[in-house]
Amino acid sequence: MNTIGNAELSGLRLDFSAMQPTGRAAFLGYGVAQPMQVKLNYLEHGPRYGIGFFADHTGGMFRRESLPAEVGPHFFNYFMQFTSLPEIGDIISYGAEHDLLPRDVLIVLLNNPSIGDGLLNYKRRSNLSHKMLGGWHRYVTSTGPNGFAGFYEWTVGQIKTALSLRNIWTNIASPVRDVLVFEPRRCAEHVGGLELAGWARLLPAGLQEYTALASAAGDAGYTKVLCHLGKLEGLGHDGSAQPRISTIERERHKWPERNALKPKHADFIVEQIVRIDRIAGKTGRKAIFVVPPVLGERPKSEVNRTFTGILKKVPDGIRLIDDRFRFQEQKFFERDDEHPGHYYFQALVKDIIRRGWLVGAY
């Protein structure tokens, strides 16, 4: 068991509960799969929180600061960069079988149907091999998007992932593969420029970064490199995404009139919602489903009309909040139009509390 910063690591096991509130866990030389692996391992080996949040990257900005002070410590964000509603169902199912779930409330963020091809609530999208996601076994007895077609896509995805330049770099060529827990607020203590050999200064910026990290001495050296380059993004002590400090707004999307989402997808999507709600109910927990907004939403678009029809099939009694057509101001988003930020999640929490759905969760 190694100690890095304020967190303990064993393989890819990170103890978020040991991190300081202002700390960040940076994954040096790793791709997107390793933070996802860490989240699943923490669900298995970490403490049981009262409230757990499950989402893909669009839920990354849900932080404890969005909740009342007395509630925040009981919350953890289990978001993963690439996941989907069926995979969240797999994770919750495994967690229920092995008594790993948050104690009281599971908040599940559905994907806004305007994002991507519209099927992020329908098809699995992670190629991560982890027992909570079932590997290839999940396709053996399944049909539809998770039957043979899903197995084929998963197999192709595994091959592409293994042969991708990023994965080859991560597993073979990267000079640094480490997880560093550091304090961005202490960057002022790490002054001075990067000391690179003359030949290294001719490399592209990305390779200069890894060259600097490879020559850095320990945690202090790594922290100096990250502070100098402004690479301050990572995971916070509550599991949330902690972005680099920036005021640059990203380019807006042109949300489509229609995409691949069709009425034929309704039954499977509703089945996943019912599945998760049933698991939560059987284990004495509440499941809350939330559809977040995107900025510039088009309520009358075909994709939104289709999704509205799908939601109407969700059985009465299931806790569902549809925020697609609300919060249409930039302040509710994290410098873009698809990642809800602090003010949105703060409003969401107030709505959940007003409905009485957090009673007994803290």
N, C-alpha and C positions, 0 to 999 in steps of 0.2 A: 504494500500500500504506500503510494507516494503522496507527498504533500506539495501542492502547487498553489501558491498564494494562500487563500483561506479555504480551499476546497480539497477534499480527499479524492484520489483517483485510484481505481483498480481496473486496468484496461481502459474501457470507455465508461466507467462509472464515476459520475460527478455528484458530489454532495452539495446540492444547492442550499440546503438548510444551514451549511457552515459558512456561506458567503456573507459578506457585509452588504447592507442595503444599497450601497453605492458601487459595489463591485460588478465586474463583467467577466464572463468567461469567453475568451477568444480562442477559436480553433485554428491553430497555426498549421498550415500545410494540408488541412483536411478539406473534403468536399462537403456537399449538403447532407450526405448520408450519416456522417458521424454525429452531428448534433441531434439528428432524429434518433439514432441509436442511444445516445445519452438520455434523451427524454424517456424512452421506453424502459431503459434500465432503472431510471429514477422512480418511475411508476411502480416497478417491481420491488426495488430495494429501499426506496426513500420512505419518509413518514407519511401517514395518512392525513391528508388535509380535509377540511370540511367541505370545501367547494373546489371542484376541478373543472377546468375549461379545456375543451377539445376542439381543434380547428386546424386548418391549413395556415399558410403564411398570412392570409388576410386577417387572422385573429392575433397576430404577433404582438400588437400594441396594447393588449388588454393587460394592465398592470395593477398591482395592489393599490396604487395611488388613485385608481378609479373607483375604489370602494370606500365606504366609511372606515374611519380609523380602527374601529373595533372589529371590523370584518376582514380587513386586508390580510392580517397574519394567517387567516384560515383558508387563503386562496392560493392556488397554483395553476399556472398556464402551461398545459401540456401540448401546446400547438406544435406542429411539425411542418417543415417547409412544403413538402408535397404529400398530401394525403387526401382522402375522400370520405364521403359518408359511409360506404360499405366498410372501409378500413377502420374508421372510428368505431363502427359496430363490432368489428373483430377484436379491437383493443379492449372495448368495454366488456365484451363477452368473456375474453380471457381473464380480465381483471375480476369479473364476478366469480368465475370458477375458482380462482385462486385467492380470493379475498384481498384484492389489491386496490380496489376502487376508493376514491374519496368517500368520506363517511356519509355525507348527507345529500349533496346536490351535484349533478352533472350538467354543465351547460355545453351544448353542442352547437357550434356555428355551422349552419348550412351554407353552401356556396351561393352567392347571388347568381341567378341564371344568366345574366348578361356577360359574365366573365368567361373567357375561353370559348370552348365549343358548346357550353351550356350543359355538359354532361358530367360535371365534377361531382354532382350528387349521385351519379349513376355508375360510373366506371371506376375501378381501382386505378390509381395512378402512381403508386410507389413501387419501385423495384427493390426496396429494402428487404433483405432476408432476415426476418426476426420471428421468433416463435409466436409472438403476440399477433403477427399478421398471417401466420399459418403457412407461409411458403407456398410451394406448388400444391400441397395437400388441400388447400381451400377450394381448388377448382375441380377436384375429383368427382364430387357428388353434386356440383352446382350446374345450373343451366343459364341461358341468357348471357349477359355481359360477363359473368364470372364462371362460365362453363368452358368449353373447348376454346372458344374465341378468346376468352380472357387468359386462359393458360398459354395460348400461342403468343399473345401480346406480352405476357409476363416473361416468357422465355426469350423472346426477341429483346425485351428490355434488359434482361439480365446480361445478354451477350453484348448489347450496345454499351451498357454500363461498364462491363469488364474491359472492353476495348477502347473506351473513351480516353482521350488524352488526359483529361482531368483525373480520372481514376488511376491511370498508369502513373501519372505524376505523383499522386497521393501515395500510392502503394510502393512505388519503386524509386522514382527519381527525386522526390522532394527532399531537400536537405534538412527540413524540420517537420516533425509531426508531433505536436504537443498541444496541450490545453493549458492556457495561461489565465489565471484569475488575477485581474489587476484593477486599479482604481484610477479612472480617467481624471478625477479631480486632483490627482497628485502628479499630473504630467509636468507641472512646473518644476518638480524636483529633478526631472530628467532632461536637463538642458544640454545643448551642444548638438552639432550636426552628426550625421552618420559618417563613420570612418570606413570608406570603401577603397579597395585597391584601385589603381588607375584603370585596369582593364574592366573592372566591374562597373565603372561609371559609364561605360559604353553600352551596357545592357539595357533592354527595355525596363520600364519602371517596375513591372511585376517581378522580373527576375532580380532586379536590384533589391527589392524587398526581401526575397528569400535568401539572397546572398548576405544581406545584412543580418537577417535572423540566424543564418547558419554560423556566422562569425560572432554572434552575440554571446555573452557569458551569463548564462542562467536567467532567472526571472527578471532581474533588474535590467539586464541587457535587452531581453525581449520587450519589456515595457518601454524602454527608451526608443526602440525602433518603431513600435506602434504609435507612441506619442508623437514622434517626429513626423511620421507619415500621415498622421490623422486617422489611422485605422482603428477607430474606437468602437466599432460595432461588436456585438456579442450577445450573450444571453445573461439576463439579470438573475438576481437571487430568487425571483418569483417565476422564473421560466420564460419571461417575456422577452421580446426582441428589444435590444438596446441599440438603436442606430447611431452611426457617426453623427457628430454635430454638424448640421448643415441647414441652410435655409433655402436651398435650391429646390424648386418645385419641378416634378417630372411632367413630361408631356401627357396631355389628356388623351383618353381613349375616345374613339368614335363607337359608342355602343351600338351593336347591330340591331336591325329590325327583326332579324330571325337568325337562328343558328341551328345546331343539330338537335336541340331539345324538341321533342315531339310528345303528343298525348300518349303514345305507346309506352313511354318511359315512366308513366305515372305509377303503375302498380308496384314496380320494383322500388322506386324511391319511397313511396308510402310504406312499403314493407320494411325498409331499413329503419324508418322513423319509429314504426310500431315495435320493431324488434328491440331497439335500444330502450324505448319507454317501458316495455315489458320486463326487460332485464333489470332496469332500475327499480321498478315497482316490486318485483319479486325479492329484491335484496333490501327493501325498506328505504330506498332512495328516491329522489325526485329527478326527473330528466326535464330540462328546459331546452327547447329548440329555438334558434334565432336565425332569421334571414337578414343579413346586414344590408345597408344601402350601398350604392355606388353613386358618385357625384355625377349629375347629368343624366339621371335615370329617365327612361322613356316609358311611362306607365302604359301607354297604348300600343307598344310594340308587340309583335307576334310572340316573341319569346316570353314577355311578361304576362301576356294573356294566357299562354300555355301553362306557365308556372303557377299562376293564380288558380287555374283549373286543377292542377295537381294538388295544391295545398287544400283545396276544398274537399279532397278525398281523405284527408287526415281525419281520423276518428275524433269525435268530441271527447273532451276530457284530457287530451294530450296538450301539454303546456307549450304553446307556440307563439312566438312574437315575430311578426312580419314587418320589418322596418324598411322595406325596399323604397318606399316613396316618401320617406321622412328624411330629416337631417340633410337637406340639400344646400349646405353651405360649406365652404372650404375648411372652416375651422374644425369641422367634425372629421377631417381626414388628415393623414400623415403625409403632407406635401405631395399628394397625388390624388387620384380619384377612385381608387379601389381598396385602399388600406385604411379602415376606420381607425381613428386615433383616440387620444385620452378623453376628449369631450364627448365623443359618441359613447364610449364604454361607460363613462360616468352617468350619462343619461340612461343607458340601458340598465345599469344597476338600480337606479332610482325607480325605473319602471318595474323591474322584477320585485323590488322591495314593496312597491305600492300594491302589487298583485298578491303579496303575502307569500311569495314562493321561496323566500329565504328564511322563513321562520324556523327556528331550531337548528339552523346550519352553523351557528357560531355562538 
